[in-house]
C-alpha cells in the first residue's frame, strides 16, 4: 500500500514537472497581421506624368535673314488664315548673295516635296476613313442581328473617330505645307528682283491657318536669321495628352485602352483613350540620375470639351493607363505572396496556425494581386510573413 502511494506521488511530481517544462519551453503564438482575400473588379494600370499638347501647331519662321519689327500680337490672340502676324525687313546682302539664292531654291524644293507628301497623307487618311466607315456599317448590321459583341461595335465606332481626326490632321499639314511653298517661292522671286532696293520693303508674313497665337517668340524688334521662329499658331481647344512611359511598360499598351486623367486636386478624373504609341523611343535621365529608355504615348480625351475646357497647352496631368481589367477576380495583398523556387505561396490562417498553400498569381498592381487558383474569396491570409512563420506555426491574429 505504501509502495503504491509512493509510485503515485512520484508520478504526480513527474507530470507536474513535465507540465511546467512544457509551459516554459513551449513556443508562444506568433502575432501576425492578416487580411481577407476578396472578390471584385481589378485594374492593372501604368501610372506616369503627362502634359497636354495642342494637336496641330504651326510655327511661322523667317524665310530670309533680316530685321523683324515689333509685333502687336500677344499670346491668346485669334488670327485667321492670311492675316499678317509679323513684319520683316530683309537684309540686302542676303538677297543678292548667290549662295543664299541657291539655298532658297533648295528650300523651295523641300517645301514642294513636303506638300506632295502631305497631299499623299490626306489621300491615305481619306481611304482609311472610308474603309473604317464600311467596317462600322458591317459591324452595326451584325450587332443588330446578334452576331457580334457590343465591344466590337464600340471598337469600330472609335476607329472611325480616330480616322476622322487623322484626316483633319493630314489636311491641316497639307495647308501648312502649301503655305511653306508660297513663302519659299516668294522669297526666291524677291531675291531675283530689284537687288538692294528690296531691303527697303517690309515683308508681311501671314498666318497659314486660322487659330490662336500660342506664343510670340520674338516680341521686340530684332535681327533674325533664316528660319528663326517668330510666332506659334494652333487651336488650344484641340488638345491631346502626351505621356512618356518606360519602353518595358509600353510593350503592354495598345491603342484604344482606357486612361484616367487627373488634372487637379479635388477635380474628378477625366476619361481618355490611347490613340498612338510613338514608334521611336528616347533616352531620359531620371531624378536619381539613371538613364531610362522612354517612349511617348498619345492620349485623346474621351469626354466632352466642357469637362476639360480649363486646360491649355503644356498643362501637367497624372495619367493612369489601364492595360488589363477584370470585373470579377480573387484579390489578395501583394505583401501576402512569396516565392520559393519556381512556385508562389501564401500563408493562410487556419485554426490558430499558419498553413502554407501554393497558388498561381495573375496580374498585379502596386498593392493587390489577382489569384488565378489556390485561394478562395474569404480566406484569411498572413501579410508580411517573417522568418518566424512556417507551415504549422501557432499564430495570434491581428487585423
Secondary structure as UniProt FT lines:
FT   HELIX           2..25
FT   STRAND          30..36
FT   STRAND          38..54
FT   STRAND          57..61
FT   STRAND          66..68
FT   TURN            75..76
FT   STRAND          78..79
FT   TURN            81..82
FT   STRAND          84..90
FT   HELIX           92..95
FT   HELIX           98..144
FT   TURN            145..146
FT   HELIX           150..191
FT   HELIX           195..200
FT   STRAND          202..206
FT   STRAND          211..216
FT   STRAND          222..224
FT   TURN            226..227
FT   STRAND          229..234
FT   TURN            236..237
FT   STRAND          239..246
FT   HELIX           247..250
FT   TURN            251..252
FT   TURN            255..256
FT   STRAND          258..262
FT   TURN            265..266
FT   STRAND          270..277
FT   STRAND          282..285
FT   TURN            287..288
FT   STRAND          291..301
FT   HELIX           305..308
FT   TURN            309..310
FT   TURN            313..314
FT   STRAND          316..333
FT   HELIX           334..336
FT   STRAND          338..340
FT   TURN            341..342
FT   STRAND          343..350
FT   TURN            351..352
FT   STRAND          353..364
FT   STRAND          368..373
FT   TURN            377..378
FT   STRAND          380..383
FT   TURN            387..388
FT   TURN            391..392
FT   STRAND          394..398
//
